[in-house]
C-alpha cells in the first residue's frame, strides 16, 4: 500500500527541521523514506527544491555513483535513511560528509560515506519545487499555526483579565501582599490593560525587516482560512 | 522618485486583504497604484498571480478595451484606484461589475464600469507569480507573524504565572473573595498550570486538515529565522 501512495502526500506528514551544512548554507528540510523510494524537500526561505525518486532511479544512480557496490535498492534506501536521520537531529558523523550546491533552479546534496566497508556516494538531485508545493508545505501550515497562536493569545489575554478581576477584589477587600516572604514585595503586578503589551508587541530579537513584514499582515485575514477548504491530507 | 522604484517592492509594503468575487471565488489580494503604473498580487492559497504594468501597457490596453475613450494614463490609473479601493474594503457598487477567470497559470480580473459618462472596461491580466514572490509576500511575513505571536504567548504565560503568585500570596494571607459583590463568587480562577491550556491547544474552529498541518510545524524552527537575514525591504 505504501508504494502506491504519492510520496508528496507522505512528505506532507513529515515535520520541517533546519540543517546547517556549512557557515553560509542553512536550510529547512523534510524527508520521507519508503520501501521503494524517497522524497526530499528543502528551502532557504527564498526558494524550494524537491526530489522524488523510485526504485528505477535509485538503481540507475547507484550504478552511476558506486560502480564497485552491488546491493538491493532496499539496502541503499536503508543506508540513506541511516545517514539522513542523524543529520536531521543535528548529529555529526566523522565518517559521513555532506555538501550542498544550490542555485535557484537546482540543489544537489552530496553524501560521501561507506556501505559494507566500501565507499558509498549519493547525490540527492533536487529541482525547483512548484508553487503549489510551497503553499502545501509552508504557507498553509504557517497560516494554520498562526491561527492557533492567535487563539492562544486571545485565550491567555482573557484568562489574564479574570486574574486581574480576582486580584482587584482581594485589594478592595483590604488584602495586602506579604512583605516578610522572600520576594513578596515583587509580587505586585500591573493589570494587563495598564501594560502596553496589547494590541501590538514586537519582540526585540526580530530582525529589522521582519517588523515591517509583520505589521503588514493583518491578523483578521487569518480567520478567513477557517472558512477555506482544508488542505487535502 | 516613485516611478523609478520597483513596483514589487512597493507592493511588499501593502497589506493583504480578502475579496469575494462570487460564491466560489474568494481570493487574497494586495494592490499598489503609482503615478505611472500599478502592481497586483492575488492568491487562492494554492497558486499566486501577479501583474505589474507601466504607462505603455496602460495606453495599449486602454486603446484595446475602450475605443471611444481618450484619456491620460493618470486618469485611467485614478479611475482604477477608485474602483479597486472599495472592493478591498468590501463595498459593493451597483455601477461596477468585477468578474474573475482563473487557471493555475493565468488570472484575469475583468472590470466593467464607467468613466466620464462612457462605459469603461479594464482587464487585470495576471500570470503565475514566481516562487520567490510567494516567499517574499507570504512565507516570510507569516513566519515573522508566527514568531511575534509565539513571543506574545510566552510573555502572556509569564505574566499569568506572576498573577498566580500574587493571588496565592493573598490567599495564604487569609484573604477571601467578596461574595456580596455581583459576580464576586465567579472571580476565583484556576492557576495557569492547573488548566490543560498549555503546551498544546487547537481551536475548535480550525478545519480538520489544518490540525494535522499545524502539529507538523515545530515551533522551534521559527526561532531559526531570527538568525536569518531580514527580507530586503
Boltz contact constraints between the chains, C-beta under 6 A:
constraints:
  - contact:
      token1: [A, 15]
      token2: [B, 216]
      max_distance: 6.0
  - contact:
      token1: [A, 15]
      token2: [B, 218]
      max_distance: 6.0
  - contact:
      token1: [A, 16]
      token2: [B, 221]
      max_distance: 6.0
  - contact:
      token1: [A, 18]
      token2: [B, 221]
      max_distance: 6.0
  - contact:
      token1: [A, 18]
      token2: [B, 224]
      max_distance: 6.0
  - contact:
      token1: [A, 45]
      token2: [B, 135]
      max_distance: 6.0
  - contact:
      token1: [A, 46]
      token2: [B, 132]
      max_distance: 6.0
  - contact:
      token1: [A, 46]
      token2: [B, 135]
      max_distance: 6.0
  - contact:
      token1: [A, 131]
      token2: [B, 131]
      max_distance: 6.0
  - contact:
      token1: [A, 131]
      token2: [B, 134]
      max_distance: 6.0
  - contact:
      token1: [A, 132]
      token2: [B, 46]
      max_distance: 6.0
  - contact:
      token1: [A, 134]
      token2: [B, 131]
      max_distance: 6.0
  - contact:
      token1: [A, 134]
      token2: [B, 134]
      max_distance: 6.0
  - contact:
      token1: [A, 135]
      token2: [B, 45]
      max_distance: 6.0
  - contact:
      token1: [A, 135]
      token2: [B, 46]
      max_distance: 6.0
  - contact:
      token1: [A, 138]
      token2: [B, 139]
      max_distance: 6.0
  - contact:
      token1: [A, 139]
      token2: [B, 138]
      max_distance: 6.0
  - contact:
      token1: [A, 140]
      token2: [B, 213]
      max_distance: 6.0
  - contact:
      token1: [A, 141]
      token2: [B, 213]
      max_distance: 6.0
  - contact:
      token1: [A, 141]
      token2: [B, 217]
      max_distance: 6.0
  - contact:
      token1: [A, 142]
      token2: [B, 142]
      max_distance: 6.0
  - contact:
      token1: [A, 144]
      token2: [B, 210]
      max_distance: 6.0
  - contact:
      token1: [A, 144]
      token2: [B, 213]
      max_distance: 6.0
  - contact:
      token1: [A, 144]
      token2: [B, 214]
      max_distance: 6.0
  - contact:
      token1: [A, 145]
      token2: [B, 146]
      max_distance: 6.0
  - contact:
      token1: [A, 145]
      token2: [B, 214]
      max_distance: 6.0
  - contact:
      token1: [A, 145]
      token2: [B, 217]
      max_distance: 6.0
  - contact:
      token1: [A, 146]
      token2: [B, 145]
      max_distance: 6.0
  - contact:
      token1: [A, 146]
      token2: [B, 146]
      max_distance: 6.0
  - contact:
      token1: [A, 148]
      token2: [B, 214]
      max_distance: 6.0
  - contact:
      token1: [A, 149]
      token2: [B, 149]
      max_distance: 6.0
  - contact:
      token1: [A, 149]
      token2: [B, 150]
      max_distance: 6.0
  - contact:
      token1: [A, 150]
      token2: [B, 149]
      max_distance: 6.0
  - contact:
      token1: [A, 151]
      token2: [B, 203]
      max_distance: 6.0
  - contact:
      token1: [A, 152]
      token2: [B, 153]
      max_distance: 6.0
  - contact:
      token1: [A, 152]
      token2: [B, 201]
      max_distance: 6.0
  - contact:
      token1: [A, 153]
      token2: [B, 152]
      max_distance: 6.0
  - contact:
      token1: [A, 153]
      token2: [B, 153]
      max_distance: 6.0
  - contact:
      token1: [A, 156]
      token2: [B, 156]
      max_distance: 6.0
  - contact:
      token1: [A, 160]
      token2: [B, 160]
      max_distance: 6.0
  - contact:
      token1: [A, 162]
      token2: [B, 189]
      max_distance: 6.0
  - contact:
      token1: [A, 163]
      token2: [B, 163]
      max_distance: 6.0
  - contact:
      token1: [A, 163]
      token2: [B, 189]
      max_distance: 6.0
  - contact:
      token1: [A, 165]
      token2: [B, 187]
      max_distance: 6.0
  - contact:
      token1: [A, 166]
      token2: [B, 167]
      max_distance: 6.0
  - contact:
      token1: [A, 166]
      token2: [B, 187]
      max_distance: 6.0
  - contact:
      token1: [A, 166]
      token2: [B, 189]
      max_distance: 6.0
  - contact:
      token1: [A, 167]
      token2: [B, 166]
      max_distance: 6.0
  - contact:
      token1: [A, 169]
      token2: [B, 177]
      max_distance: 6.0
  - contact:
      token1: [A, 169]
      token2: [B, 178]
      max_distance: 6.0
  - contact:
      token1: [A, 169]
      token2: [B, 187]
      max_distance: 6.0
  - contact:
      token1: [A, 170]
      token2: [B, 170]
      max_distance: 6.0
  - contact:
      token1: [A, 170]
      token2: [B, 175]
      max_distance: 6.0
  - contact:
      token1: [A, 173]
      token2: [B, 178]
      max_distance: 6.0
  - contact:
      token1: [A, 175]
      token2: [B, 170]
      max_distance: 6.0
  - contact:
      token1: [A, 175]
      token2: [B, 175]
      max_distance: 6.0
  - contact:
      token1: [A, 177]
      token2: [B, 169]
      max_distance: 6.0
  - contact:
      token1: [A, 178]
      token2: [B, 169]
      max_distance: 6.0
  - contact:
      token1: [A, 178]
      token2: [B, 173]
      max_distance: 6.0
  - contact:
      token1: [A, 187]
      token2: [B, 165]
      max_distance: 6.0
  - contact:
      token1: [A, 187]
      token2: [B, 166]
      max_distance: 6.0
  - contact:
      token1: [A, 187]
      token2: [B, 169]
      max_distance: 6.0
  - contact:
      token1: [A, 189]
      token2: [B, 162]
      max_distance: 6.0
  - contact:
      token1: [A, 189]
      token2: [B, 163]
      max_distance: 6.0
  - contact:
      token1: [A, 189]
      token2: [B, 166]
      max_distance: 6.0
  - contact:
      token1: [A, 201]
      token2: [B, 152]
      max_distance: 6.0
  - contact:
      token1: [A, 203]
      token2: [B, 151]
      max_distance: 6.0
  - contact:
      token1: [A, 205]
      token2: [B, 226]
      max_distance: 6.0
  - contact:
      token1: [A, 207]
      token2: [B, 230]
      max_distance: 6.0
  - contact:
      token1: [A, 208]
      token2: [B, 230]
      max_distance: 6.0
  - contact:
      token1: [A, 209]
      token2: [B, 230]
      max_distance: 6.0
  - contact:
      token1: [A, 209]
      token2: [B, 231]
      max_distance: 6.0
  - contact:
      token1: [A, 210]
      token2: [B, 144]
      max_distance: 6.0
  - contact:
      token1: [A, 210]
      token2: [B, 230]
      max_distance: 6.0
  - contact:
      token1: [A, 213]
      token2: [B, 140]
      max_distance: 6.0
  - contact:
      token1: [A, 213]
      token2: [B, 141]
      max_distance: 6.0
  - contact:
      token1: [A, 213]
      token2: [B, 144]
      max_distance: 6.0
  - contact:
      token1: [A, 213]
      token2: [B, 231]
      max_distance: 6.0
  - contact:
      token1: [A, 214]
      token2: [B, 144]
      max_distance: 6.0
  - contact:
      token1: [A, 214]
      token2: [B, 145]
      max_distance: 6.0
  - contact:
      token1: [A, 214]
      token2: [B, 148]
      max_distance: 6.0
  - contact:
      token1: [A, 216]
      token2: [B, 15]
      max_distance: 6.0
  - contact:
      token1: [A, 217]
      token2: [B, 141]
      max_distance: 6.0
  - contact:
      token1: [A, 217]
      token2: [B, 145]
      max_distance: 6.0
  - contact:
      token1: [A, 218]
      token2: [B, 15]
      max_distance: 6.0
  - contact:
      token1: [A, 221]
      token2: [B, 16]
      max_distance: 6.0
  - contact:
      token1: [A, 221]
      token2: [B, 18]
      max_distance: 6.0
  - contact:
      token1: [A, 224]
      token2: [B, 18]
      max_distance: 6.0
  - contact:
      token1: [A, 226]
      token2: [B, 205]
      max_distance: 6.0
  - contact:
      token1: [A, 230]
      token2: [B, 207]
      max_distance: 6.0
  - contact:
      token1: [A, 230]
      token2: [B, 208]
      max_distance: 6.0
  - contact:
      token1: [A, 230]
      token2: [B, 209]
      max_distance: 6.0
  - contact:
      token1: [A, 230]
      token2: [B, 210]
      max_distance: 6.0
  - contact:
      token1: [A, 231]
      token2: [B, 209]
      max_distance: 6.0
  - contact:
      token1: [A, 231]
      token2: [B, 213]
      max_distance: 6.0
